Amino acid sequence: MTDTGQADIRILIVDDHGMVRFGLRGYLQSTSGLTVVGEAASAEEALALLETLDINVVLMDLALPVMSGAEATRLIRQRYPSVKVLVLTSFLDDDHILPAIRAGAAGYLLKDVDPDDLAKAIQSIYQGQSVLHPHVMNYLAERVTHVGAPDNDPFAGLSARELDVLRLLACGLSNHAIAAQLVVSENTVRTHVSNILAKLDLKDRTHAALMALQNHLVALSEIQPYLYDE
């Protein structure tokens, strides 16, 4: 338990290298508010553990034997929609980034991430934020911003306030920060975010941020390096 009396975030580590799992477990177990409740060396083992363990966040490698981490992410999001998947990998290319994001990963970090930033990322995606390594965000932005803008305004169905929320969300602000800037409650912001995702037929905040970039609602220079709660 944390000092606030709230339950720890329960984590499943999925990586086919035992030494990596050992290092991650050691660090995460020493971090207040985080608890590693399981380890898996394959996607199949991870899916089996999810049937029996109460998991909040899956820390997912992508290069796994037999089933890929991206495919495992898709199945986890399909079977356990409340479970968040945070990709932790060494790959930065089309074959890995795009499938993982499309599969519903809430975050994508490279293995050179600072340990403290990893802990913040886990806490943030558990709270509903999206987390992207700076290189990943730049990589995706370079690709989506080269896509031609549609003839019709894709945001025509959003209200002025929803557009404000989308701009701030795309810049990497948390619900708390958006609420403070717009002088509204966090519940109001959460409602706006839900409405935005529904109206734009998007799965999560990451896709909303990328759509905002693609359609020039925000500029890449406005986006914070990491999208996570401060």
C-alpha positions as CSV (number, residue, x, y, z in Angstrom):
1,M,0.0,0.0,0.0
2,T,1.1,3.6,-0.6
3,D,1.3,6.2,2.2
4,T,-2.0,7.6,1.0
5,G,-3.8,4.4,1.6
6,Q,-4.4,3.8,-2.0
7,A,-3.6,0.4,-3.5
8,D,-0.4,0.1,-5.5
9,I,-0.4,-0.1,-9.3
10,R,-0.1,-3.8,-10.1
11,I,2.3,-4.5,-12.9
12,L,3.0,-7.5,-15.2
13,I,6.5,-7.5,-16.9
14,V,6.7,-9.2,-20.3
15,D,10.2,-9.6,-21.7
16,D,11.9,-12.7,-23.0
17,H,15.2,-11.7,-21.3
18,G,15.4,-12.8,-17.7
19,M,18.1,-10.2,-16.8
20,V,15.8,-7.4,-18.1
21,R,12.9,-8.7,-16.1
22,F,15.2,-9.0,-13.0
23,G,16.4,-5.4,-13.4
24,L,12.9,-4.0,-14.0
25,R,11.4,-5.9,-11.1
26,G,14.2,-4.7,-8.7
27,Y,13.7,-1.0,-9.6
28,L,9.9,-1.0,-9.8
29,Q,9.5,-2.9,-6.5
30,S,11.6,-0.2,-4.8
31,T,9.3,2.6,-6.1
32,S,6.5,3.7,-3.9
33,G,3.1,3.0,-5.3
34,L,4.2,0.2,-7.7
35,T,4.1,-3.5,-7.3
36,V,5.3,-6.2,-9.7
37,V,2.8,-9.1,-9.4
38,G,4.0,-11.2,-12.3
39,E,6.6,-11.8,-15.0
40,A,6.3,-13.5,-18.4
41,A,8.9,-14.5,-21.0
42,S,6.3,-14.7,-23.8
43,A,3.0,-13.2,-25.0
44,E,1.3,-16.6,-24.4
45,E,2.5,-16.7,-20.8
46,A,1.4,-13.1,-20.3
47,L,-2.1,-13.8,-21.5
48,A,-2.3,-16.9,-19.3
49,L,-1.3,-14.8,-16.2
50,L,-3.8,-12.1,-17.0
51,E,-6.6,-14.7,-16.6
52,T,-5.5,-15.3,-12.9
53,L,-3.9,-12.1,-11.7
54,D,-5.3,-8.7,-11.0
55,I,-3.2,-6.5,-13.3
56,N,-3.4,-2.7,-13.9
57,V,-0.4,-2.2,-16.2
58,V,1.5,-4.5,-18.6
59,L,5.1,-3.5,-19.3
60,M,5.4,-5.0,-22.8
61,D,8.5,-5.8,-24.9
62,L,7.8,-6.2,-28.6
63,A,10.4,-8.7,-29.8
64,L,8.9,-11.9,-28.2
65,P,9.0,-15.5,-29.4
66,V,6.1,-16.8,-31.4
67,M,3.5,-14.0,-30.8
68,S,4.7,-10.4,-31.1
69,G,4.2,-7.9,-28.4
70,A,2.0,-5.8,-30.7
71,E,-0.4,-8.8,-31.3
72,A,-0.3,-9.5,-27.5
73,T,-1.2,-5.8,-26.9
74,R,-4.2,-6.1,-29.3
75,L,-5.5,-9.2,-27.5
76,I,-5.0,-7.7,-24.1
77,R,-6.9,-4.5,-25.0
78,Q,-9.7,-6.7,-26.5
79,R,-10.0,-9.1,-23.6
80,Y,-9.1,-6.8,-20.7
81,P,-10.0,-3.2,-21.7
82,S,-9.2,-1.8,-18.3
83,V,-5.6,-3.0,-18.5
84,K,-3.1,-0.5,-19.8
85,V,-0.2,-1.6,-21.9
86,L,3.1,0.3,-21.9
87,V,5.5,-0.8,-24.5
88,L,9.2,-0.8,-23.5
89,T,11.4,-1.7,-26.4
90,S,14.6,-0.9,-28.3
91,F,12.9,-0.6,-31.7
92,L,12.2,2.7,-33.4
93,D,10.8,1.8,-36.9
94,D,7.6,1.3,-38.8
95,D,7.4,-2.4,-38.3
96,H,7.2,-1.9,-34.5
97,I,5.9,1.5,-33.6
98,L,2.8,1.7,-35.8
99,P,1.5,-1.8,-35.1
100,A,1.9,-1.2,-31.3
101,I,0.1,2.1,-31.4
102,R,-2.7,0.7,-33.6
103,A,-3.1,-2.2,-31.3
104,G,-3.9,0.1,-28.4
105,A,-0.7,0.6,-26.5
106,A,-1.2,3.5,-24.0
107,G,2.5,4.3,-24.2
108,Y,5.7,3.6,-26.1
109,L,9.1,4.0,-24.5
110,L,12.6,3.1,-25.5
111,K,14.8,1.1,-23.2
112,D,17.1,4.0,-22.7
113,V,14.4,5.8,-20.7
114,D,15.4,7.1,-17.3
115,P,14.1,4.9,-14.5
116,D,12.3,7.7,-12.8
117,D,10.6,8.6,-16.1
118,L,9.5,5.0,-16.5
119,A,7.9,5.1,-13.1
120,K,6.1,8.4,-14.0
121,A,5.0,6.8,-17.2
122,I,3.4,3.8,-15.5
123,Q,1.6,6.1,-13.1
124,S,0.4,8.3,-15.9
125,I,-1.0,5.6,-18.2
126,Y,-2.7,4.1,-15.1
127,Q,-4.4,7.5,-14.7
128,G,-5.5,7.6,-18.3
129,Q,-2.7,9.6,-19.9
130,S,-0.7,8.7,-23.0
131,V,3.0,8.4,-22.8
132,L,5.4,8.6,-25.8
133,H,9.2,8.7,-25.8
134,P,10.4,11.9,-27.5
135,H,11.9,10.0,-30.4
136,V,8.7,8.1,-30.9
137,M,6.5,11.2,-30.9
138,N,8.8,12.9,-33.4
139,Y,8.9,9.8,-35.5
140,L,5.1,9.6,-35.7
141,A,4.7,13.3,-36.1
142,E,7.0,13.3,-39.1
143,R,4.9,10.7,-40.8
144,V,1.4,12.0,-40.0
145,T,2.2,15.6,-40.8
146,H,3.2,14.5,-44.3
147,V,-0.3,13.2,-44.9
148,G,-2.5,15.5,-47.0
149,A,-5.2,17.3,-45.0
150,P,-8.8,16.3,-45.9
151,D,-11.1,18.6,-47.9
152,N,-13.5,18.8,-45.0
153,D,-12.7,20.0,-41.5
154,P,-12.3,16.8,-39.5
155,F,-13.0,18.7,-36.3
156,A,-16.2,20.4,-37.5
157,G,-18.3,18.3,-35.1
158,L,-16.4,19.5,-32.0
159,S,-17.5,22.5,-29.9
160,A,-15.2,25.4,-29.3
161,R,-14.4,24.2,-25.8
162,E,-13.7,20.7,-27.1
163,L,-11.3,22.1,-29.6
164,D,-9.5,23.9,-26.7
165,V,-9.3,20.7,-24.8
166,L,-8.0,18.8,-27.8
167,R,-5.3,21.4,-28.4
168,L,-4.1,21.2,-24.8
169,L,-4.4,17.4,-24.8
170,A,-2.3,17.2,-28.0
171,C,0.4,19.4,-26.4
172,G,0.8,16.8,-23.7
173,L,-1.2,18.4,-20.8
174,S,-2.8,16.2,-18.2
175,N,-6.5,16.5,-17.3
176,H,-5.4,18.3,-14.2
177,A,-3.3,20.8,-16.1
178,I,-6.0,21.3,-18.7
179,A,-8.6,21.9,-16.0
180,A,-6.3,24.5,-14.4
181,Q,-5.7,26.3,-17.7
182,L,-9.3,26.4,-18.7
183,V,-10.5,27.1,-15.1
184,V,-12.9,24.1,-15.1
185,S,-13.1,20.9,-13.0
186,E,-11.2,17.7,-13.9
187,N,-14.5,15.9,-14.3
188,T,-15.5,18.4,-16.9
189,V,-12.2,17.8,-18.8
190,R,-12.7,14.1,-18.6
191,T,-16.2,14.5,-20.1
192,H,-14.8,16.6,-22.9
193,V,-12.1,14.1,-23.6
194,S,-14.6,11.3,-23.8
195,N,-16.8,13.3,-26.1
196,I,-13.8,14.2,-28.3
197,L,-12.7,10.5,-28.7
198,A,-16.3,9.4,-29.4
199,K,-17.0,12.2,-32.0
200,L,-13.7,11.6,-33.8
201,D,-14.0,7.8,-33.5
202,L,-10.6,7.5,-31.8
203,K,-9.4,4.9,-29.3
204,D,-7.3,7.0,-27.0
205,R,-5.5,10.3,-26.3
206,T,-2.4,9.2,-28.4
207,H,-4.5,8.9,-31.5
208,A,-6.2,12.2,-30.7
209,A,-2.8,13.9,-30.4
210,L,-1.6,12.5,-33.7
211,M,-4.8,13.5,-35.4
212,A,-4.3,17.0,-34.1
213,L,-0.8,17.1,-35.5
214,Q,-1.8,15.6,-38.8
215,N,-4.4,18.3,-39.3
216,H,-2.2,21.2,-38.0
217,L,-4.3,21.9,-34.9
218,V,-1.0,22.0,-33.0
219,A,2.6,22.3,-34.1
220,L,5.2,19.7,-33.2
221,S,7.2,22.5,-31.4
222,E,4.2,22.9,-29.0
223,I,4.3,19.3,-27.8
224,Q,6.0,18.4,-24.6
225,P,8.7,15.6,-24.9
226,Y,6.7,13.2,-22.8
227,L,2.9,13.1,-22.5
228,Y,2.4,12.4,-18.9
229,D,1.0,13.9,-15.7
230,E,3.3,16.4,-14.0
